[in-house]
């Protein structure tokens, strides 16, 4: 029922014509559709019921994200969920009371300012400083490729308050309109994702802005990243499924040399490989969703495996989908290039397949 309702809404409200329109829209998403998603409970799906959420699990969330991936929905959904998950896990009672109901209702759009010019997704990549200033902290530095920063009301910012590595990272909530915060939109390959550079110049925040404990932010962020990897992998899986369906349908109706191109063995092999990639990704992603939902010990391993598998599957499927379509697949008018570009941008978010496989190797002691 969840999948049916999601597909019904998204196919109606977000066909490729709307996606292309939003690519040229400065906001990059449709506030009207966002409101409808919130009314269906999607924005608060995994938040506690006491804060207006649905109290459901990441297995349920994966279903929604699959359908979003199918239509390449331009939306700040994943990042707002990531922000809410952080507050759910480590936020103070006041932070939860103030912001979680707004997330659940769709009133608050939020994002995570994490990556820096160093281009690393691990703890060592967080170098932006947060120095003590009076009773609070002074943030200085910049974050790159912050998704939907231009429309977000709040940022979750990871900054270094202490030593090196995983120790000494603190999480802060910063209002996007705070003096000293500058958001600069970036030009990117995937125009369905709006990314920005966010500069922090003498941004003073009070102790109430800290999420969790000072210097102890990385373990929290790592858990949230694992869950976001699963969500992103689910979105990629749904998009790959749509590419497979589109390519195989085209192979049945496109006639070459007097016969459908799908009758040629070379095309059949491509479609079979695409199916294998998609089905393998599904198995891994749903297992990872179960793992993070139940907080099992191998959840980080499952999340990294899901991200690596989905990254490879979506990239390869999008590439093969263009090949099956032949010349028309290379044109701007056809939607295949939109899926290929989304595959590339999603692949590098939270580390590409290779970096996640390195994490898998580390977790199993190789």
C-alpha positions as CSV (number, residue, x, y, z in Angstrom):
1,X,0.0,0.0,0.0
2,X,2.9,2.4,0.8
3,X,4.5,1.7,-2.5
4,X,1.3,2.0,-4.5
5,X,0.4,5.3,-2.9
6,X,3.9,6.7,-3.4
7,X,4.0,5.6,-7.1
8,X,0.6,7.0,-7.7
9,X,1.5,10.4,-6.3
10,X,5.0,10.7,-7.8
11,X,4.1,9.5,-11.3
12,X,1.3,12.0,-11.4
13,X,3.1,15.0,-9.8
14,X,6.7,14.4,-11.0
15,X,6.9,13.2,-14.6
16,X,10.1,13.9,-16.5
17,X,8.6,17.2,-17.8
18,X,8.4,18.4,-14.2
19,X,11.9,17.2,-13.4
20,X,13.3,19.1,-16.3
21,X,11.4,22.2,-15.2
22,X,12.8,22.0,-11.7
23,X,16.3,21.6,-13.1
24,X,16.0,25.2,-14.3
25,X,14.2,26.4,-11.1
26,X,16.3,28.2,-8.6
27,X,14.6,26.3,-5.7
28,X,15.2,22.9,-7.3
29,X,12.1,21.4,-5.8
30,X,8.3,21.8,-5.8
31,X,7.0,23.2,-2.4
32,X,3.5,22.1,-3.3
33,X,4.6,18.5,-3.8
34,X,6.7,18.8,-0.7
35,X,3.6,19.7,1.3
36,X,1.7,16.7,-0.2
37,X,4.5,14.4,0.8
38,X,4.4,15.8,4.3
39,X,0.7,15.3,4.5
40,X,1.2,11.7,3.7
41,X,3.6,11.4,6.6
42,X,6.7,10.9,4.5
43,X,8.9,13.6,6.0
44,X,8.3,12.2,9.5
45,X,8.0,8.5,8.5
46,X,10.9,7.4,10.8
47,X,10.4,10.0,13.5
48,X,8.8,9.1,16.9
49,X,5.0,9.5,17.1
50,X,5.3,11.8,20.0
51,X,6.8,14.4,17.7
52,X,4.3,14.0,15.0
53,X,6.2,11.2,13.1
54,X,5.0,7.9,11.8
55,X,7.2,5.7,14.1
56,X,8.0,3.4,11.1
57,X,11.3,1.9,10.1
58,X,14.0,2.2,7.5
59,X,12.5,-0.8,5.7
60,X,9.4,1.4,5.2
61,X,11.5,4.4,4.2
62,X,13.3,2.4,1.6
63,X,10.0,1.7,-0.2
64,X,9.3,5.5,-0.5
65,X,12.9,6.3,-1.6
66,X,12.7,3.6,-4.3
67,X,9.7,5.3,-5.8
68,X,11.4,8.7,-5.5
69,X,14.4,7.3,-7.4
70,X,12.2,6.0,-10.2
71,X,11.1,9.5,-11.1
72,X,14.4,11.2,-10.2
73,X,12.5,13.4,-7.7
74,X,14.4,16.7,-7.1
75,X,13.8,17.2,-3.4
76,X,15.6,17.9,-0.1
77,X,13.9,14.8,1.4
78,X,17.0,12.6,2.2
79,X,18.9,15.4,3.8
80,X,15.9,16.6,5.9
81,X,15.5,13.0,7.1
82,X,19.2,12.9,7.9
83,X,18.9,16.0,10.0
84,X,15.9,14.6,11.8
85,X,17.6,11.3,12.4
86,X,20.5,13.1,14.1
87,X,18.1,15.0,16.4
88,X,16.2,11.8,17.1
89,X,19.4,10.1,18.2
90,X,21.3,12.9,20.0
91,X,19.2,16.0,20.2
92,X,18.4,17.7,23.5
93,X,14.7,17.6,24.6
94,X,14.4,21.2,23.6
95,X,15.9,20.6,20.2
96,X,13.6,17.7,19.6
97,X,10.5,19.6,20.8
98,X,11.3,22.6,18.6
99,X,12.4,21.0,15.3
100,X,11.1,17.4,15.0
101,X,7.4,18.4,14.7
102,X,8.3,20.9,12.1
103,X,10.2,18.3,10.1
104,X,7.3,15.9,10.4
105,X,4.8,18.5,9.2
106,X,7.0,19.6,6.3
107,X,7.5,23.1,7.7
108,X,11.2,22.7,8.1
109,X,13.6,21.9,5.3
110,X,17.1,21.0,6.6
111,X,20.4,19.8,5.4
112,X,23.8,18.6,6.5
113,X,27.0,20.6,5.9
114,X,29.7,17.9,6.1
115,X,32.1,17.7,3.1
116,X,35.0,20.1,2.9
117,X,37.6,21.0,0.2
118,X,39.6,18.0,1.1
119,X,37.0,15.8,-0.5
120,X,37.0,13.1,2.2
121,X,33.9,11.5,3.8
122,X,35.6,10.1,6.8
123,X,36.3,11.8,10.2
124,X,39.7,13.0,9.0
125,X,37.9,15.1,6.3
126,X,36.4,17.3,9.0
127,X,38.9,20.1,9.5
128,X,36.7,23.2,9.9
129,X,37.3,24.8,13.3
130,X,34.8,25.6,16.0
131,X,36.8,27.6,18.7
132,X,35.4,28.4,22.1
133,X,34.2,32.0,22.3
134,X,32.7,33.0,25.6
135,X,30.1,30.4,26.6
136,X,29.7,29.3,23.0
137,X,31.7,28.6,19.8
138,X,32.9,30.5,16.8
139,X,32.7,28.7,13.5
140,X,35.2,29.5,10.8
141,X,35.6,27.7,7.5
142,X,33.6,26.4,4.5
143,X,31.7,23.3,3.4
144,X,31.4,22.1,-0.1
145,X,28.6,20.4,-2.1
146,X,26.0,21.0,0.6
147,X,22.7,19.7,-0.8
148,X,19.8,22.1,-0.9
149,X,21.5,24.6,1.3
150,X,19.9,27.4,-0.6
151,X,16.4,26.4,0.6
152,X,17.2,24.8,4.0
153,X,16.2,26.6,7.2
154,X,18.7,24.8,9.3
155,X,22.2,23.2,8.8
156,X,23.7,20.4,10.8
157,X,27.4,21.3,10.8
158,X,30.3,19.0,11.7
159,X,33.2,21.0,13.0
160,X,36.4,20.2,14.9
161,X,36.6,21.4,18.5
162,X,39.4,19.1,19.6
163,X,42.0,16.5,18.6
164,X,42.5,14.6,15.4
165,X,40.6,11.8,13.8
166,X,37.3,10.7,15.2
167,X,37.9,12.4,18.5
168,X,37.2,16.1,18.7
169,X,34.3,16.5,16.2
170,X,31.2,18.4,17.4
171,X,27.8,18.7,15.7
172,X,26.1,22.1,15.6
173,X,22.7,23.3,14.5
174,X,23.1,26.6,12.6
175,X,20.3,28.8,11.2
176,X,20.8,29.4,7.5
177,X,20.1,33.1,8.1
178,X,22.7,33.4,10.8
179,X,25.0,36.4,10.3
180,X,28.2,35.2,8.8
181,X,26.7,32.3,6.9
182,X,27.0,32.7,3.1
183,X,25.4,30.2,0.6
184,X,26.8,30.1,-2.9
185,X,25.1,27.8,-5.4
186,X,27.4,25.6,-7.5
187,X,27.1,24.4,-11.1
188,X,27.0,20.6,-11.1
189,X,26.7,17.8,-13.7
190,X,23.5,16.5,-12.1
191,X,21.0,19.4,-12.3
192,X,18.4,17.4,-10.4
193,X,20.5,17.9,-7.3
194,X,21.2,21.5,-6.1
195,X,24.5,21.8,-4.3
196,X,26.1,24.8,-2.7
197,X,29.2,26.1,-1.0
198,X,28.5,27.3,2.5
199,X,31.0,29.7,4.1
200,X,31.0,30.4,7.9
201,X,32.7,33.6,8.8
202,X,32.8,34.5,12.5
203,X,29.6,32.6,13.1
204,X,29.0,32.6,16.9
205,X,26.7,29.9,18.3
206,X,25.5,29.3,21.8
207,X,25.9,26.0,23.7
208,X,22.3,25.2,22.9
209,X,23.3,24.7,19.3
210,X,25.4,21.6,20.1
211,X,23.9,18.3,19.2
212,X,25.0,15.6,21.7
213,X,28.2,16.2,23.5
214,X,31.2,18.4,22.6
215,X,34.0,16.4,21.0
216,X,31.7,13.3,20.7
217,X,29.9,14.1,17.5
218,X,31.5,11.6,15.2
219,X,29.9,8.4,16.5
220,X,26.5,10.0,16.2
221,X,27.2,11.2,12.7
222,X,28.6,7.9,11.6
223,X,25.4,6.1,12.6
224,X,23.3,8.7,10.7
225,X,25.6,8.4,7.7
226,X,25.1,4.6,7.7
227,X,21.3,5.2,7.6
228,X,21.6,7.8,4.9
229,X,23.7,5.5,2.8
230,X,20.9,2.9,2.9
231,X,18.4,5.6,1.9
232,X,20.5,6.8,-0.9
233,X,21.2,3.3,-2.1
234,X,17.4,2.6,-2.1
235,X,16.9,5.7,-4.3
236,X,19.6,4.5,-6.6
237,X,18.1,1.1,-6.7
238,X,14.6,2.5,-7.7
239,X,16.2,4.6,-10.5
240,X,18.1,1.6,-11.8
241,X,14.9,-0.5,-11.9
242,X,13.2,2.2,-13.9
243,X,16.1,2.3,-16.4
244,X,15.9,-1.5,-16.7
245,X,12.2,-1.3,-17.5
246,X,12.6,1.5,-19.9
247,X,15.4,-0.2,-21.8
248,X,13.8,-3.6,-22.1
249,X,10.5,-2.1,-23.3
250,X,12.4,-0.1,-25.9
251,X,14.3,-3.2,-27.0
252,X,10.9,-4.9,-27.7
253,X,9.6,-2.1,-30.0
254,X,12.7,-0.7,-31.7
255,X,13.1,-2.5,-35.0
256,X,16.4,-2.9,-36.8
257,X,17.1,-5.0,-39.9
258,X,13.5,-6.1,-39.9
259,X,13.4,-7.4,-36.3
260,X,13.2,-6.0,-32.7
261,X,16.7,-5.1,-31.4
262,X,15.8,-7.2,-28.3
263,X,16.0,-10.3,-30.4
264,X,19.8,-9.7,-30.9
265,X,21.9,-11.6,-28.4
266,X,24.2,-8.7,-27.7
267,X,21.2,-6.6,-26.5
268,X,19.8,-9.5,-24.6
269,X,23.1,-9.9,-22.7
270,X,23.0,-6.2,-21.8
271,X,19.4,-6.5,-20.4
272,X,20.3,-9.7,-18.5
273,X,23.3,-8.0,-16.9
274,X,21.1,-5.0,-15.9
275,X,18.6,-7.3,-14.3
276,X,21.3,-9.1,-12.4
277,X,22.7,-5.8,-11.1
278,X,19.3,-4.5,-10.0
279,X,18.2,-7.6,-8.3
280,X,21.5,-8.0,-6.5
281,X,21.2,-4.4,-5.3
282,X,17.7,-5.0,-4.0
283,X,18.7,-7.9,-1.8
284,X,21.6,-6.0,-0.3
285,X,19.7,-2.7,0.2
286,X,16.7,-4.4,1.9
287,X,19.1,-6.4,4.2
288,X,20.9,-3.1,5.1
289,X,17.5,-1.5,5.9
290,X,16.7,-4.3,8.2
291,X,20.2,-4.1,9.8
292,X,20.0,-0.4,10.6
293,X,16.4,-0.7,11.8
294,X,17.3,-3.4,14.3
295,X,20.6,-1.7,15.3
296,X,22.5,-5.0,14.7
297,X,26.3,-5.1,15.1
298,X,26.9,-5.5,11.3
299,X,24.8,-2.4,10.4
300,X,27.8,-0.3,9.3
301,X,29.1,-3.2,7.2
302,X,25.6,-3.7,5.7
303,X,25.3,0.0,4.9
304,X,28.7,0.2,3.2
305,X,28.0,-2.9,1.2
306,X,24.6,-1.5,0.1
307,X,26.1,1.8,-1.0
308,X,28.9,0.1,-2.9
309,X,26.5,-2.4,-4.6
310,X,23.9,0.2,-5.5
311,X,26.6,2.6,-6.8
312,X,27.9,0.0,-9.2
313,X,24.5,-1.3,-10.2
314,X,23.0,2.2,-11.0
315,X,26.1,3.3,-12.9
316,X,26.3,0.2,-15.0
317,X,22.6,0.0,-15.6
318,X,22.4,3.7,-16.6
319,X,25.3,3.2,-19.0
320,X,23.8,0.1,-20.5
321,X,20.4,1.8,-20.8
322,X,21.9,4.4,-23.0
323,X,23.6,1.7,-25.1
324,X,20.4,-0.2,-25.6
325,X,18.6,2.9,-26.8
326,X,21.4,3.6,-29.3
327,X,21.5,7.1,-30.9
328,X,18.4,8.4,-29.2
329,X,19.8,7.6,-25.8
330,X,22.6,10.2,-26.3
331,X,20.2,13.1,-27.0
332,X,19.1,15.8,-24.6
333,X,15.5,15.1,-25.4
334,X,15.6,11.6,-24.0
335,X,15.6,11.0,-20.3
336,X,18.4,8.4,-20.2
337,X,21.1,11.1,-19.6
338,X,19.2,12.3,-16.5
339,X,19.5,8.9,-14.9
340,X,23.1,8.6,-15.9
341,X,24.0,11.9,-14.3
342,X,22.0,11.1,-11.2
343,X,23.9,7.8,-11.0
344,X,27.3,9.6,-11.1
345,X,26.3,12.2,-8.5
346,X,24.8,9.7,-6.1
347,X,27.8,7.3,-6.6
348,X,30.2,9.9,-5.1
349,X,27.9,11.0,-2.3
350,X,29.2,9.4,1.0
351,X,32.0,7.8,-0.9
352,X,32.0,5.8,-4.2
353,X,31.9,2.1,-4.5
354,X,35.7,1.7,-4.1
355,X,35.8,3.7,-0.8
356,X,32.8,1.9,0.6
357,X,34.5,-1.5,-0.3
358,X,37.6,-0.3,1.6
359,X,35.3,0.3,4.6
360,X,33.9,-3.2,4.2
361,X,37.4,-4.6,4.1
362,X,38.4,-2.7,7.2
363,X,35.3,-3.8,9.1
364,X,35.9,-7.5,8.4
365,X,39.6,-7.2,9.2
366,X,41.2,-7.4,5.8
